[in-house]
């Protein structure tokens, strides 16, 4: 079980995509036409073998549009975690009484992708549990995403921070959703996954419960900070893109 994709929601998809690609020297692998089902357009960008996605509403009365209003603008939207056994996870989530709001089961060119979205009202953000067969694939970025990988600046996404007025209570909800025990370490509430983690922090900006920041592994932190300054993406000692912080490690 590990973080495989993190999602931003934005009023202007292309502005956020350009900022991400310019800073981290990454490239869009796929624009998924199927996401119009949710009234959205998107772009999926590989970061090593993990992915950033940017979604924007293109229709009225979408979940993403309501989320933009609730959180007062662009920001983190969804956490997609790859699991090994979808049937087992789905049964467990249902037994916990957590509402599943969407099911996916798609096969293309020999790759099967399955996923379930859990209701954001219960977790502060949409959590998706997904499986791929074969596990190294990622159909949400197409079957050709590896051709677009550029590791010149970045290695992978390896964490996400969710904020709440009660971080411990939010962690307990995610413990149930993931069947993983959290811990309090270094003054943070954390759920550790394989090579990645979910951190729960205080709501410090008044935007309410939801994703505050993404952790990204980079090759040269100083160089990325210098580039972010030049692009106008660095303030108060942090990188800011699309309404979220990007924590460099």
C-alpha positions as CSV (number, residue, x, y, z in Angstrom):
1,X,0.0,0.0,0.0
2,X,1.5,3.3,-1.1
3,X,0.7,6.7,-2.5
4,X,0.6,6.5,-6.2
5,X,-1.1,9.7,-7.3
6,X,-2.0,13.0,-5.8
7,X,-4.6,15.4,-7.2
8,X,-5.0,19.2,-7.3
9,X,-8.2,20.9,-8.2
10,X,-7.9,24.3,-9.9
11,X,-10.0,26.9,-11.7
12,X,-7.4,27.0,-14.4
13,X,-5.9,23.6,-15.2
14,X,-3.2,24.8,-17.6
15,X,-1.8,27.5,-15.4
16,X,-1.1,25.0,-12.6
17,X,0.2,22.3,-15.0
18,X,2.6,24.8,-16.5
19,X,3.9,25.8,-13.1
20,X,4.4,22.2,-12.1
21,X,6.1,21.3,-15.4
22,X,8.4,24.4,-15.4
23,X,9.6,23.9,-11.8
24,X,10.0,20.1,-11.6
25,X,10.9,19.6,-15.4
26,X,8.1,17.1,-15.7
27,X,5.7,16.5,-18.6
28,X,2.0,15.7,-19.1
29,X,1.5,12.0,-20.1
30,X,-2.3,12.0,-20.5
31,X,-5.4,14.1,-20.8
32,X,-8.2,11.7,-19.9
33,X,-11.4,12.3,-22.0
34,X,-13.3,9.9,-19.7
35,X,-13.1,12.4,-16.8
36,X,-15.8,14.4,-18.4
37,X,-18.1,11.9,-16.6
38,X,-17.4,14.1,-13.5
39,X,-17.7,17.4,-15.4
40,X,-14.0,17.8,-15.4
41,X,-10.9,18.1,-17.6
42,X,-7.5,16.9,-16.3
43,X,-3.9,16.4,-16.9
44,X,-1.8,13.5,-15.5
45,X,1.9,14.1,-15.0
46,X,4.4,11.3,-14.0
47,X,6.9,12.1,-11.2
48,X,9.0,9.0,-11.4
49,X,6.5,6.1,-11.1
50,X,4.1,8.3,-9.1
51,X,1.7,10.9,-10.5
52,X,0.4,14.4,-10.1
53,X,-3.0,15.1,-11.6
54,X,-4.7,18.5,-12.0
55,X,-8.4,18.7,-12.5
56,X,-10.7,21.6,-13.4
57,X,-14.5,21.9,-13.6
58,X,-15.8,22.5,-17.1
59,X,-19.5,22.0,-16.2
60,X,-21.8,23.5,-13.5
61,X,-22.5,21.8,-10.2
62,X,-19.6,19.4,-10.0
63,X,-18.1,17.9,-6.8
64,X,-14.8,19.6,-7.6
65,X,-16.5,22.9,-8.2
66,X,-18.2,22.7,-4.8
67,X,-14.9,21.7,-3.2
68,X,-13.2,24.8,-4.8
69,X,-15.9,27.0,-3.1
70,X,-15.7,25.3,0.2
71,X,-11.9,25.6,0.5
72,X,-11.8,29.1,-1.0
73,X,-9.9,28.3,-4.2
74,X,-7.3,26.0,-5.7
75,X,-5.8,23.2,-3.6
76,X,-5.3,19.6,-2.9
77,X,-8.2,17.4,-3.8
78,X,-7.6,13.7,-3.8
79,X,-5.2,11.0,-2.6
80,X,-4.9,7.8,-4.7
81,X,-3.4,4.9,-2.9
82,X,-2.4,1.7,-4.7
83,X,-3.5,-1.5,-2.8
84,X,-2.9,-5.2,-3.6
85,X,-6.3,-6.7,-3.2
86,X,-9.3,-4.6,-4.3
87,X,-11.9,-7.1,-3.3
88,X,-10.5,-7.4,0.2
89,X,-10.2,-3.6,0.6
90,X,-13.8,-3.0,-0.7
91,X,-15.3,-5.5,1.7
92,X,-13.3,-4.0,4.6
93,X,-14.3,-0.4,3.8
94,X,-18.0,-1.4,3.5
95,X,-17.8,-3.3,6.8
96,X,-16.5,0.0,8.4
97,X,-19.5,1.8,7.2
98,X,-17.5,4.2,5.0
99,X,-19.5,5.3,2.0
100,X,-18.1,4.4,-1.5
101,X,-19.2,7.1,-4.0
102,X,-17.7,5.6,-7.2
103,X,-16.4,2.3,-8.6
104,X,-14.1,1.9,-11.5
105,X,-13.1,-1.3,-13.4
106,X,-11.4,-0.7,-16.8
107,X,-9.3,-2.9,-19.0
108,X,-7.2,-1.6,-21.9
109,X,-4.4,-3.3,-23.9
110,X,-4.0,-6.0,-21.3
111,X,-3.9,-3.7,-18.2
112,X,-6.8,-3.8,-15.7
113,X,-7.4,-0.9,-13.4
114,X,-9.9,-0.9,-10.5
115,X,-10.7,1.7,-8.0
116,X,-13.1,3.0,-5.4
117,X,-13.6,6.6,-4.2
118,X,-14.5,7.1,-0.6
119,X,-16.7,10.0,0.4
120,X,-14.7,13.2,1.2
121,X,-17.2,14.2,3.9
122,X,-15.9,11.4,6.0
123,X,-12.2,11.9,5.4
124,X,-11.7,15.6,4.5
125,X,-10.6,14.8,1.0
126,X,-11.4,12.1,-1.6
127,X,-9.5,8.9,-0.9
128,X,-9.3,6.5,-3.8
129,X,-8.1,2.9,-3.3
130,X,-6.8,1.5,-6.6
131,X,-5.3,-1.7,-8.0
132,X,-3.4,-2.3,-11.2
133,X,-2.7,-5.5,-13.0
134,X,0.2,-5.6,-13.6
135,X,1.0,-3.6,-10.5
136,X,3.7,-1.5,-12.2
137,X,1.2,-0.1,-14.7
138,X,-1.0,3.0,-14.2
139,X,-3.8,3.1,-16.6
140,X,-5.0,6.5,-15.4
141,X,-1.9,7.9,-17.1
142,X,-2.4,5.8,-20.2
143,X,-0.3,2.8,-21.1
144,X,2.5,5.0,-22.5
145,X,3.2,7.1,-19.4
146,X,6.8,5.8,-19.0
147,X,7.8,7.6,-22.2
148,X,7.1,10.9,-20.4
149,X,9.1,10.3,-17.3
150,X,11.8,12.9,-16.6
151,X,13.8,12.4,-13.4
152,X,16.2,15.3,-14.0
153,X,14.8,17.3,-11.0
154,X,12.4,15.1,-9.1
155,X,12.3,11.5,-8.0
156,X,8.7,10.8,-6.8
157,X,5.8,11.9,-4.6
158,X,6.2,10.4,-1.1
159,X,3.8,12.1,1.2
160,X,0.7,14.2,1.7
161,X,-0.4,16.4,4.6
162,X,-4.0,16.9,5.6
163,X,-5.1,19.7,7.9
164,X,-7.9,19.7,10.4
165,X,-8.9,21.5,13.6
166,X,-8.5,18.0,15.2
167,X,-5.6,16.3,13.4
168,X,-5.7,13.2,15.7
169,X,-9.4,12.7,15.1
170,X,-8.9,12.9,11.3
171,X,-6.0,10.4,11.5
172,X,-8.3,8.0,13.3
173,X,-10.8,8.2,10.4
174,X,-8.0,7.4,7.9
175,X,-6.8,4.6,10.1
176,X,-10.2,2.9,9.6
177,X,-10.2,3.7,5.8
178,X,-6.7,2.2,5.3
179,X,-6.6,-0.4,8.1
180,X,-3.2,1.1,9.1
181,X,-2.3,2.3,12.6
182,X,-1.1,5.8,12.9
183,X,1.4,7.2,15.4
184,X,2.5,10.5,17.0
185,X,6.1,11.1,16.0
186,X,8.2,14.3,16.0
187,X,5.2,16.3,17.0
188,X,3.1,15.0,14.1
189,X,0.3,12.5,13.6
190,X,1.4,10.1,10.8
191,X,0.2,7.0,9.0
192,X,3.2,5.3,7.4
193,X,2.7,3.5,4.1
194,X,5.2,1.7,1.8
195,X,7.7,4.4,0.9
196,X,5.3,7.2,1.6
197,X,3.2,8.7,4.4
198,X,0.2,10.6,5.3
199,X,0.6,13.4,7.9
200,X,-2.1,15.2,9.8
201,X,-1.6,18.8,10.9
202,X,-3.4,21.7,12.4
203,X,-5.6,23.9,10.1
204,X,-3.3,26.9,10.0
205,X,-4.9,28.9,7.2
206,X,-8.6,28.8,8.0
207,X,-9.4,27.0,4.7
208,X,-11.0,24.1,6.6
209,X,-10.3,20.4,6.5
210,X,-8.5,19.1,3.5
211,X,-5.1,18.6,1.8
212,X,-2.6,21.2,2.9
213,X,0.6,20.0,1.1
214,X,2.4,17.4,-0.9
215,X,5.8,15.9,-0.2
216,X,8.1,15.5,-3.3
217,X,11.6,13.9,-3.4
218,X,14.0,16.1,-5.4
219,X,17.6,15.6,-6.4
220,X,18.8,19.1,-5.4
221,X,16.6,21.0,-2.9
222,X,18.6,24.2,-3.2
223,X,18.4,24.3,-7.0
224,X,14.6,23.7,-6.9
225,X,14.2,26.6,-4.4
226,X,16.2,28.9,-6.6
227,X,14.1,28.0,-9.6
228,X,10.9,28.4,-7.6
229,X,12.0,31.9,-6.6
230,X,12.6,32.8,-10.3
231,X,9.2,31.5,-11.3
232,X,7.4,33.4,-8.4
233,X,6.4,30.1,-6.7
234,X,8.4,30.6,-3.5
235,X,7.2,32.6,-0.5
236,X,7.5,32.4,3.3
237,X,10.2,29.7,2.9
238,X,7.9,27.4,1.0
239,X,7.0,26.4,-2.6
240,X,3.4,27.1,-3.5
241,X,1.6,25.8,-6.6
242,X,-2.1,25.5,-7.2
243,X,-3.1,26.4,-3.7
244,X,-1.0,23.8,-2.1
245,X,2.5,23.7,-0.6
246,X,5.1,21.4,-2.1
247,X,7.5,20.2,0.6
248,X,10.9,19.3,-0.8
249,X,12.8,16.3,0.6
